[in-house]
């Protein structure tokens, strides 16, 4: 009997840490009306909508959890918010992974994501390792198992990033078909093998054409048409090969208002076919080992035509033609300075508190997920914290490093100006990191403000980043007192 073709639909779900680091509350975001903030709005339009997607067929209503059929990753910062504010969706996501493991021979639909959604090729060796480790520990705490794969934010990749992922023991990543030299052309997902010395990592290739059409055309207007296009593309492959498409998960219901329902309709139609099997990368890799090769020559990402320059320079990637992004480079320099200083503070004070300060920091994401006394006790006993005072100081150092990493979230550089909601995320978390570091060493705030004065906005009412930084800090830090 001829082997069927396989289809894998991956959704990358993510929101930046919008909460104030002083209060834990998201301040009012008027652009999200009628909701108080964008997390609440997207929860309604997408995360809940996919947990209970509705299909009408005559007088019959089918309600399904789309996550049971999707391959997906949920960013740790989004999961943290959903756990408290979107409990129904959070339960549906975890339940979907459990059910998919039962249906796919132990291979769940969920994969990890590096923690803070920072651009991994722009981090130093320490930063990449920490982001990957935090992503893994967050995943284990939420899903109760090790992740088979990991999502690279913005699909930003270079050889050093792949090496770091391989050293962490991850089983695969996903990249676009134009993000390296694949050993064979076509639209099949592979997997392909990246190798350097003794390091090996399977790479799945997603179809950039179909994936782009899902995000930027009306393909999701009709679920039947969407399913038909996926089938046509899949049946053009050889028997046994897989078609992988990947897009922002918010496309299904937020960017495309009927996207959750039409995705559910498409999945139902695909599941009714005998020549197509919906699966996930873990299950497919288990039965179809890598047969091709991938080589990476230079950094790349799925949303920048200039490598990874969108997150550090005025590369030309923008939405409004009458804006400039000269602010990107000095903002990154300033945020990197904050992160570097916090690393120095940690390395100076943490080693005297626990047996292995670097190992403790890499596992600290477990405490970010669940700061309960039981988890605290297990963590600090295992890492042999010296006493209660050492535990308290180490928690402050973890919070400092967490804030410094949050200041590098990619969203701050993606859009045309840092004065929007995303740029404010980076500035507020940088302010908190600086504040915590100043508990142990002289403050670097004056130096950071000097750097931020050269970060000029396209919006006259914003002025420079130093002014915005002080405005945010004054308002939110006082609210947390």
C-alpha positions as CSV (number, residue, x, y, z in Angstrom):
1,X,0.0,0.0,0.0
2,X,1.3,3.5,-0.9
3,X,2.4,5.5,2.1
4,X,0.3,8.6,2.6
5,X,1.6,12.2,2.5
6,X,1.8,14.1,5.8
7,X,0.9,17.6,6.7
8,X,2.2,19.5,9.7
9,X,0.7,22.9,10.6
10,X,2.7,24.8,13.1
11,X,1.5,27.8,15.1
12,X,4.0,30.1,16.9
13,X,2.1,31.7,19.7
14,X,3.8,34.6,21.6
15,X,3.3,37.8,23.5
16,X,6.0,39.9,25.1
17,X,6.1,40.5,28.9
18,X,3.7,43.4,28.9
19,X,3.3,43.4,32.7
20,X,5.0,46.0,34.9
21,X,7.9,44.3,36.6
22,X,7.0,46.4,39.7
23,X,3.3,45.6,40.0
24,X,2.8,42.5,37.7
25,X,-0.1,44.4,36.1
26,X,-0.5,45.3,32.4
27,X,-1.2,49.0,32.2
28,X,-4.2,50.2,30.2
29,X,-3.5,49.9,26.4
30,X,-6.1,52.1,24.7
31,X,-5.3,50.7,21.2
32,X,-6.7,47.4,22.3
33,X,-10.3,48.7,22.9
34,X,-12.8,47.4,23.8
35,X,-10.4,45.3,25.8
36,X,-8.1,46.7,28.5
37,X,-4.9,45.4,26.8
38,X,-3.7,43.4,23.9
39,X,-3.2,40.2,25.8
40,X,-6.9,40.3,26.8
41,X,-8.0,41.0,23.2
42,X,-5.9,38.3,21.6
43,X,-7.0,35.9,24.3
44,X,-10.6,36.4,23.2
45,X,-9.9,36.5,19.5
46,X,-7.3,33.7,19.2
47,X,-6.3,31.6,22.3
48,X,-9.8,30.9,23.6
49,X,-11.2,30.8,20.0
50,X,-8.9,28.0,19.1
51,X,-9.5,26.1,22.3
52,X,-13.2,26.0,21.4
53,X,-13.4,26.5,17.6
54,X,-16.9,26.2,16.2
55,X,-17.9,24.7,12.8
56,X,-21.5,24.9,11.5
57,X,-22.7,22.2,9.2
58,X,-26.3,22.7,8.6
59,X,-27.9,22.7,12.1
60,X,-25.0,20.8,13.7
61,X,-22.3,22.7,15.6
62,X,-18.9,21.0,16.0
63,X,-16.7,22.3,18.7
64,X,-13.1,21.3,18.7
65,X,-9.8,22.1,20.3
66,X,-7.5,23.1,17.4
67,X,-4.4,22.6,19.5
68,X,-5.0,18.9,19.4
69,X,-4.2,18.9,15.7
70,X,-1.7,21.8,15.5
71,X,2.0,21.6,16.1
72,X,2.6,24.6,18.4
73,X,4.8,26.5,20.7
74,X,3.6,29.0,23.3
75,X,6.2,31.5,24.4
76,X,7.0,31.3,28.2
77,X,6.0,34.9,28.8
78,X,2.6,34.3,27.2
79,X,2.2,31.0,29.1
80,X,2.9,32.9,32.4
81,X,0.1,35.3,31.6
82,X,-2.3,32.7,30.4
83,X,-1.8,30.6,33.6
84,X,-3.4,33.5,35.6
85,X,-5.6,35.3,33.1
86,X,-6.5,32.7,30.5
87,X,-7.0,29.6,32.5
88,X,-9.4,27.9,30.1
89,X,-7.1,28.3,27.1
90,X,-4.1,27.3,29.3
91,X,-5.9,24.1,30.3
92,X,-6.8,23.4,26.7
93,X,-3.2,23.8,25.5
94,X,-1.8,21.4,28.1
95,X,-4.6,18.9,27.5
96,X,-4.0,19.1,23.7
97,X,-0.4,18.1,24.3
98,X,-1.4,15.2,26.5
99,X,-3.9,13.9,23.9
100,X,-1.5,14.3,21.0
101,X,1.1,12.2,22.8
102,X,-1.5,9.4,23.1
103,X,-2.4,9.7,19.4
104,X,1.2,10.2,18.0
105,X,3.0,7.4,19.7
106,X,4.3,9.5,22.6
107,X,5.2,12.6,20.5
108,X,3.3,15.7,21.7
109,X,2.3,18.6,19.6
110,X,4.0,21.2,21.9
111,X,7.6,22.2,21.4
112,X,9.7,24.7,23.4
113,X,10.7,28.3,22.6
114,X,13.8,30.1,23.8
115,X,12.7,32.0,26.8
116,X,12.6,35.8,26.2
117,X,12.1,35.8,22.4
118,X,15.4,37.6,21.9
119,X,17.3,37.2,18.7
120,X,19.7,34.3,19.4
121,X,22.4,35.1,16.8
122,X,22.7,38.6,18.4
123,X,23.4,37.1,21.9
124,X,26.8,36.1,23.3
125,X,27.5,32.4,24.1
126,X,26.3,32.8,27.6
127,X,23.0,34.5,26.5
128,X,22.2,31.9,24.0
129,X,22.8,29.0,26.4
130,X,20.7,30.7,29.1
131,X,17.8,31.5,26.8
132,X,17.7,27.9,25.5
133,X,18.1,26.4,29.0
134,X,15.3,28.7,30.4
135,X,13.0,27.7,27.5
136,X,13.6,24.0,28.2
137,X,13.0,24.3,32.0
138,X,9.9,26.3,31.4
139,X,8.6,23.7,29.0
140,X,9.3,20.8,31.4
141,X,7.5,22.6,34.3
142,X,4.4,23.3,32.1
143,X,4.1,20.1,30.1
144,X,5.8,17.5,32.3
145,X,8.2,16.2,29.7
146,X,11.4,17.2,27.9
147,X,10.7,19.1,24.6
148,X,11.6,17.3,21.4
149,X,12.0,20.6,19.4
150,X,12.5,24.2,20.0
151,X,11.2,27.3,18.2
152,X,13.8,29.9,17.4
153,X,12.3,33.4,17.8
154,X,11.8,35.0,14.3
155,X,13.4,31.8,13.0
156,X,16.7,33.8,13.6
157,X,19.6,31.4,13.1
158,X,23.3,31.1,12.5
159,X,25.7,28.2,12.9
160,X,26.5,29.1,16.5
161,X,22.7,29.1,17.4
162,X,22.3,25.6,15.9
163,X,25.4,24.4,17.8
164,X,23.9,25.8,21.1
165,X,20.6,24.0,20.4
166,X,22.4,20.7,19.6
167,X,24.5,20.9,22.8
168,X,21.3,21.4,24.8
169,X,20.0,18.0,23.6
170,X,17.1,19.3,21.5
171,X,15.9,17.0,18.8
172,X,15.0,19.5,16.0
173,X,14.2,23.0,14.9
174,X,12.2,24.5,12.0
175,X,13.5,26.9,9.4
176,X,12.3,28.5,6.2
177,X,13.4,27.0,2.9
178,X,15.5,30.1,2.1
179,X,17.4,30.0,5.4
180,X,20.3,27.9,4.3
181,X,21.6,25.5,1.6
182,X,19.4,22.5,1.6
183,X,20.7,19.4,-0.2
184,X,17.7,19.0,-2.3
185,X,15.1,21.5,-3.7
186,X,11.4,21.2,-3.4
187,X,8.7,21.7,-0.8
188,X,9.0,18.7,1.4
189,X,9.9,19.3,5.0
190,X,12.9,17.0,5.1
191,X,14.1,16.5,7.8
192,X,17.6,17.6,6.9
193,X,20.7,17.2,9.0
194,X,22.9,20.1,10.1
195,X,26.3,18.9,11.4
196,X,29.5,20.5,12.8
197,X,32.2,18.3,14.2
198,X,30.4,16.0,16.6
199,X,27.3,18.1,16.8
200,X,24.2,17.1,14.8
201,X,20.7,18.6,14.6
202,X,17.7,17.7,12.4
203,X,16.2,20.6,10.6
204,X,12.6,20.7,9.3
205,X,12.0,23.0,6.3
206,X,8.7,24.8,6.2
207,X,7.1,25.9,2.9
208,X,7.6,29.7,2.7
209,X,5.1,30.2,-0.1
210,X,2.1,28.5,1.7
211,X,3.1,29.8,5.1
212,X,3.3,33.3,3.7
213,X,-0.1,33.0,2.0
214,X,-1.7,31.9,5.3
215,X,-0.3,35.1,7.0
216,X,-0.6,37.7,4.3
217,X,-3.5,36.7,1.9
218,X,-7.1,35.6,2.3
219,X,-6.3,31.9,2.2
220,X,-8.0,31.5,5.6
221,X,-11.2,33.1,4.5
222,X,-12.5,29.6,3.6
223,X,-11.4,26.5,5.5
224,X,-12.3,24.2,2.6
225,X,-10.2,26.2,0.2
226,X,-7.4,26.3,2.7
227,X,-7.5,22.5,3.1
228,X,-7.6,22.0,-0.7
229,X,-4.5,24.1,-1.2
230,X,-2.6,22.1,1.5
231,X,-3.7,18.8,-0.1
232,X,-2.6,19.9,-3.6
233,X,0.8,20.9,-2.3
234,X,1.1,17.7,-0.3
235,X,0.0,15.4,-3.1
236,X,2.7,16.9,-5.3
237,X,5.3,15.4,-3.0
238,X,6.5,11.8,-3.1
239,X,4.6,9.3,-1.0
240,X,5.8,9.4,2.6
241,X,7.0,13.0,2.4
242,X,5.6,15.8,4.6
243,X,4.5,19.3,4.0
244,X,5.2,21.7,6.9
245,X,3.7,25.1,7.1
246,X,4.4,27.6,9.9
247,X,3.0,30.9,10.9
248,X,2.3,33.1,13.9
249,X,-0.4,31.4,15.8
250,X,-2.2,34.7,16.3
251,X,-3.0,34.5,12.6
252,X,-5.7,32.0,13.5
253,X,-8.4,34.3,14.9
254,X,-6.6,37.6,15.6
255,X,-5.0,38.7,12.4
256,X,-7.6,36.7,10.5
257,X,-10.9,37.2,12.3
258,X,-12.5,33.9,11.2
259,X,-9.1,32.1,11.3
260,X,-9.9,29.8,14.3
261,X,-13.1,28.5,12.8
262,X,-11.8,28.1,9.3
263,X,-8.7,26.3,10.6
264,X,-11.0,23.9,12.4
265,X,-12.9,23.3,9.2
266,X,-9.7,22.7,7.3
267,X,-8.5,20.2,9.9
268,X,-11.8,18.3,9.9
269,X,-11.6,18.0,6.1
270,X,-8.0,16.8,6.2
271,X,-8.7,14.2,8.8
272,X,-11.5,12.7,6.7
273,X,-9.1,11.9,3.9
274,X,-7.3,8.6,3.6
275,X,-4.3,9.9,1.6
276,X,-3.3,12.6,4.1
277,X,-2.2,12.3,7.7
278,X,-1.9,15.2,10.0
279,X,1.1,14.7,12.3
280,X,3.8,16.6,14.2
281,X,7.5,16.9,13.7
282,X,8.4,14.6,16.6
283,X,6.4,11.7,15.3
284,X,7.5,12.2,11.7
285,X,11.1,12.3,12.7
286,X,10.8,9.1,14.6
287,X,9.8,7.2,11.5
288,X,11.5,9.3,8.8
289,X,15.1,10.1,9.9
290,X,17.0,12.9,8.2
291,X,18.0,12.1,4.6
292,X,19.4,15.4,3.5
293,X,21.8,18.0,4.6
294,X,21.6,21.7,5.6
295,X,24.5,24.2,5.6
296,X,24.3,27.6,7.2
297,X,26.6,30.3,5.7
298,X,25.2,33.5,7.3
299,X,22.6,34.6,9.8
300,X,19.0,34.8,8.6
301,X,15.5,35.2,9.9
302,X,12.0,34.8,8.5
303,X,11.0,38.5,8.8
304,X,14.2,40.3,7.6
305,X,15.7,40.3,4.2
306,X,19.0,41.5,5.6
307,X,19.9,38.6,7.9
308,X,19.2,39.7,11.4
309,X,19.8,43.4,10.9
310,X,16.2,44.4,11.7
311,X,17.0,43.9,15.3
312,X,20.2,46.1,15.4
313,X,20.4,48.5,12.5
314,X,18.5,50.7,10.0
315,X,18.4,48.0,7.5
316,X,15.4,49.2,5.6
317,X,12.8,46.8,7.0
318,X,9.9,49.0,8.2
319,X,6.1,49.4,7.7
320,X,5.8,53.2,7.2
321,X,8.0,54.6,4.4
322,X,8.5,58.0,6.0
323,X,10.3,56.8,9.1
324,X,13.9,55.9,9.9
325,X,15.2,53.3,12.2
326,X,18.6,54.8,13.2
327,X,17.4,54.3,16.8
328,X,17.8,50.6,16.6
329,X,21.5,50.4,17.0
330,X,21.9,52.7,20.0
331,X,18.9,51.1,21.7
332,X,20.5,47.7,21.3
333,X,23.8,48.9,22.6
334,X,22.1,50.3,25.7
335,X,20.1,47.2,26.4
336,X,23.2,45.0,25.8
337,X,25.1,47.2,28.3
338,X,22.4,46.6,30.9
339,X,22.5,42.9,30.3
340,X,26.3,42.8,30.5
341,X,26.3,44.7,33.7
342,X,23.7,42.4,35.3
343,X,25.8,39.4,34.3
344,X,28.8,41.0,36.0
345,X,26.8,41.6,39.2
346,X,25.5,38.0,39.1
347,X,28.9,36.5,38.6
348,X,30.4,38.6,41.4
349,X,27.8,37.8,44.1
350,X,26.1,34.5,43.2
351,X,29.1,32.1,43.5
352,X,29.2,32.5,47.3
353,X,25.5,31.7,47.7
354,X,25.2,28.2,46.0
355,X,27.4,25.3,45.0
356,X,27.2,26.1,41.2
357,X,25.9,29.6,40.4
358,X,25.7,29.0,36.6
359,X,23.8,25.8,36.9
360,X,21.4,27.4,39.3
361,X,20.8,30.3,37.0
362,X,20.1,28.0,34.0
363,X,17.5,26.2,36.1
364,X,16.0,29.4,37.6
365,X,13.1,29.3,35.0
366,X,11.6,26.6,37.2
367,X,11.1,29.2,39.9
368,X,9.7,31.7,37.3
369,X,6.9,29.2,36.5
370,X,6.1,28.2,40.0
371,X,7.5,30.3,42.9
372,X,5.7,28.1,45.5
373,X,7.5,27.3,48.8
374,X,7.6,23.6,47.8
375,X,9.5,24.3,44.5
376,X,11.7,26.9,46.3
377,X,12.7,24.4,48.9
378,X,13.5,21.6,46.4
379,X,15.5,24.0,44.2
380,X,17.6,25.5,47.0
381,X,18.2,22.2,48.7
382,X,19.4,20.7,45.5
383,X,21.7,23.6,44.7
384,X,22.9,23.7,48.4
385,X,22.1,27.3,49.2
386,X,24.0,28.3,52.3
387,X,21.2,29.7,54.3
388,X,17.9,31.7,54.2
389,X,19.7,35.0,53.5
390,X,21.5,33.4,50.6
391,X,18.2,32.1,49.2
392,X,16.7,35.6,49.4
393,X,19.6,37.3,47.7
394,X,19.8,34.7,45.0
395,X,16.1,35.2,44.2
396,X,16.8,38.9,43.8
397,X,19.7,38.1,41.5
398,X,17.5,35.7,39.4
399,X,14.9,38.5,39.1
400,X,17.6,40.9,38.0
401,X,18.8,38.5,35.3
402,X,15.3,37.8,34.2
403,X,14.6,41.5,33.8
404,X,17.8,42.1,31.9
405,X,16.9,39.3,29.5
406,X,13.4,40.6,29.0
407,X,14.9,44.0,27.9
408,X,16.2,42.2,24.8
409,X,12.8,40.8,23.6
410,X,12.8,41.1,19.8
411,X,9.5,43.1,19.5
412,X,11.3,46.2,20.7
413,X,13.2,46.5,17.5
414,X,10.7,44.9,15.0
415,X,8.4,47.9,14.5
416,X,9.1,51.4,13.1
417,X,9.6,53.2,16.3
418,X,10.6,52.3,19.9
419,X,7.9,54.6,21.3
420,X,5.2,52.0,20.8
421,X,4.0,49.4,23.3
422,X,6.8,47.0,22.4
423,X,9.7,49.4,22.8
424,X,8.3,50.4,26.2
425,X,8.5,46.7,27.2
426,X,12.3,46.8,26.8
427,X,12.7,50.1,28.6
428,X,10.6,49.1,31.7
429,X,12.4,45.8,32.1
430,X,15.8,47.5,31.7
431,X,14.8,50.0,34.4
432,X,13.9,47.1,36.8
433,X,17.2,45.3,36.0
434,X,19.2,48.4,36.7
435,X,17.3,49.0,40.0
436,X,18.0,45.5,41.2
437,X,21.6,45.5,40.2
438,X,22.0,48.8,42.2
439,X,21.2,46.9,45.4
440,X,24.7,45.4,45.2
441,X,26.9,47.6,43.0
442,X,26.9,51.3,42.0
443,X,24.0,52.1,39.7
444,X,24.7,52.4,36.0
445,X,21.5,54.4,35.4
446,X,23.2,57.7,34.6
447,X,25.4,55.9,31.9
448,X,22.3,54.2,30.4
449,X,20.4,57.5,30.3
450,X,23.3,59.1,28.5
451,X,23.2,56.4,25.9
452,X,19.4,56.6,25.6
453,X,19.5,60.3,24.9
454,X,20.9,59.5,21.4
455,X,17.9,57.2,20.7
456,X,15.6,59.6,18.9
457,X,12.0,58.8,18.1
458,X,10.1,59.4,14.8
459,X,7.3,60.8,16.9
460,X,7.8,64.3,18.2
461,X,5.8,63.7,21.3
462,X,8.1,60.9,22.4
463,X,11.4,62.7,21.9
464,X,14.2,60.5,23.1
465,X,14.4,57.1,24.8
466,X,15.9,58.6,28.0
467,X,12.7,60.7,28.5
468,X,10.5,57.8,27.8
469,X,12.5,55.6,30.2
470,X,12.2,58.1,33.0
471,X,8.4,58.5,32.4
472,X,7.8,54.8,32.5
473,X,10.0,54.3,35.6
474,X,8.4,57.2,37.5
475,X,4.9,56.1,36.8
476,X,5.2,52.3,37.3
477,X,7.8,52.1,40.0
478,X,5.8,54.5,42.2
479,X,2.7,52.4,41.5
480,X,4.5,49.4,42.9
481,X,5.5,51.0,46.2
